[in-house]
Amino acid sequence: MNKTIMDDFRREETSDWSFPRVDQLINADYAVDLALEKLKNESIAIAAEAENLKNDYQKKLILLNTMIAKLENPLAILDTETLDWVQYIIKNAVKKIIYKELDVDPKWINKIIHELSGLIQSQNGPVTVYVSEIDYKKINTDNASPTINLLKIDDSLIEGDVIVKSQFTEIRAVITERIDQILGDQDV
């Protein structure tokens, strides 16, 4: 009987009802699941790394923008200060040139007075000319304009400054005011 049972057992092992590829299919399905799980984990890791890189990039951009903003203001101030100094130097150079010219040729003050008084029409009444004390001494009254009725000293004026007044008009030929108008009124 033992032999019969054993024969039956062997028959069952080799019968058509046995599924030898089931293990292979189960193993293959398990391998696919493992591969999918591995791909999912890798994609999560890549997405996390990409997010970290994006955050780092944004932080660096913010830092750079902050640095640029901090640098722009001092550069603008530096440019303004540099321009102010250049203007100051130009103003002083122009003033020295004008005053030197007045020292070299005292007739310039007569020319200035003559031209300014010519701008004021005689129908505006008598013309008064105001000059500095230094210029008053240099003026040749013989060559003065015939429309000038009065020549006065104005203590607020410096050498080279002339103010011509009539009843309705005033012309100010003040060197520092004119230079300030041309170059801007900026003192350093």
C-alpha positions in Angstrom: 0.0 0.0 0.0 2.8 2.2 0.6 3.8 1.8 -2.9 0.4 2.8 -4.2 0.3 5.9 -2.1 3.7 6.9 -3.3 2.7 6.3 -6.9 -0.3 8.5 -6.4 1.8 11.2 -4.9 4.2 11.1 -7.8 1.4 11.3 -10.2 0.1 14.4 -8.5 3.4 16.0 -8.8 3.5 15.4 -12.5 -0.2 15.9 -13.2 -1.6 18.6 -15.5 -3.0 20.3 -12.5 0.3 21.4 -11.2 1.4 25.0 -12.1 5.1 25.1 -12.4 5.3 28.7 -13.8 3.2 30.2 -11.0 6.4 30.7 -8.9 8.0 32.4 -11.9 5.0 34.7 -12.4 4.8 35.5 -8.7 8.5 36.2 -8.7 8.3 38.4 -11.8 5.3 40.3 -10.4 7.2 40.8 -7.2 10.2 42.0 -9.1 8.1 44.5 -11.0 6.6 45.8 -7.8 10.1 46.2 -6.3 11.2 48.0 -9.5 8.2 50.3 -9.4 8.7 51.0 -5.7 12.4 51.8 -6.3 11.5 54.1 -9.2 8.9 55.8 -7.1 11.5 56.3 -4.2 14.1 57.6 -6.7 11.6 60.1 -8.3 10.6 61.3 -4.8 14.3 61.8 -4.0 14.9 63.6 -7.3 11.9 65.9 -6.7 13.1 66.7 -3.2 16.6 67.4 -4.5 15.1 69.7 -7.2 13.0 71.5 -4.7 16.1 72.0 -2.4 18.1 73.3 -5.4 15.2 75.6 -6.3 15.0 77.0 -2.7 18.8 77.5 -2.6 18.7 79.3 -6.0 15.9 81.6 -4.7 17.8 82.3 -1.5 20.9 83.2 -3.5 18.8 85.4 -5.8 17.3 87.2 -2.8 20.8 87.7 -1.3 22.2 89.0 -4.6 19.3 91.4 -5.1 19.8 92.7 -1.5 23.5 93.2 -2.2 22.8 95.0 -5.4 20.3 97.3 -3.7 22.8 98.1 -1.0 25.5 98.9 -3.5 23.3 101.0 -5.7 22.6 103.7 -3.1 26.3 104.3 -2.1 27.2 104.4 -5.8 24.5 107.0 -6.5 25.7 109.0 -3.4 29.3 108.6 -4.6 28.4 109.8 -8.1 26.5 112.8 -6.7 29.4 113.7 -4.3 31.9 113.4 -7.2 29.9 115.6 -9.4 29.5 118.2 -6.6 33.3 118.3 -6.2 33.9 118.6 -9.9 31.3 121.5 -10.0 33.1 123.1 -7.1 36.4 122.9 -8.8 35.0 124.2 -12.1 33.3 127.1 -10.4 36.5 128.1 -8.6 38.5 127.8 -11.7 36.1 129.9 -13.7 36.0 132.6 -11.0 39.8 132.8 -10.9 40.0 133.1 -14.6 37.4 135.9 -14.7 39.0 137.8 -11.8 42.4 137.4 -13.4 41.1 138.8 -16.6 39.6 141.7 -14.7 43.0 142.3 -13.0 44.9 142.2 -16.3 42.5 144.5 -18.2 40.7 147.0 -16.0 38.8 148.3 -19.0 36.6 145.2 -18.9 34.5 146.7 -16.1 33.9 149.7 -18.4 32.9 147.4 -21.2 30.5 145.5 -18.9 28.9 148.7 -17.7 28.6 150.1 -21.2 26.9 146.9 -22.5 24.5 146.6 -19.6 23.5 150.2 -19.6 22.8 149.9 -23.3 20.4 147.1 -22.6 18.2 149.4 -20.5 16.4 151.8 -22.8 16.8 155.5 -22.0 13.0 156.0 -21.7 13.1 154.0 -18.5 14.5 157.0 -16.8 17.9 157.7 -15.2 20.3 154.7 -14.9 22.2 154.0 -11.7 25.2 151.6 -11.8 26.3 149.8 -8.6 29.9 148.4 -8.4 32.3 147.2 -5.8 34.7 149.6 -4.2 37.7 148.0 -6.1 35.9 148.4 -9.5 34.8 152.0 -8.6 38.5 153.0 -8.4 39.2 151.3 -11.8 36.3 152.8 -13.8 37.3 155.4 -16.3 34.4 157.9 -16.0 35.4 159.6 -19.3 34.4 156.5 -21.3 31.3 155.7 -19.3 28.0 155.4 -21.1 26.1 158.6 -21.6 23.0 157.0 -20.2 24.6 156.5 -16.8 23.4 159.2 -14.4 24.9 157.9 -11.2 27.7 155.5 -10.2 27.5 154.1 -6.7 29.5 151.7 -4.5 27.6 148.7 -3.2 29.5 147.0 -0.4 27.7 143.7 -1.0 29.3 143.4 -4.5 32.8 142.0 -5.1 35.2 142.8 -7.9 33.6 142.3 -11.3 30.0 142.5 -10.1 27.8 145.1 -11.7 24.1 146.0 -11.1 22.5 148.4 -13.4 19.1 149.9 -12.3 16.6 152.2 -13.9 13.2 153.2 -12.7 11.6 150.0 -14.1 14.4 147.6 -14.8 17.3 146.0 -13.0 20.1 144.0 -14.6 22.3 142.0 -12.2 25.7 141.0 -13.6 27.0 139.3 -10.4 29.7 136.8 -11.3 28.9 134.3 -8.6 25.2 134.4 -9.3 25.8 133.9 -13.0 28.2 131.0 -12.5 25.7 129.4 -10.1 22.9 129.7 -12.7 25.1 128.1 -15.3 26.7 125.3 -13.2 24.0 124.9 -10.5 23.9 126.3 -7.0 25.8 123.6 -5.2 28.3 124.3 -2.5 30.6 121.6 -1.3 
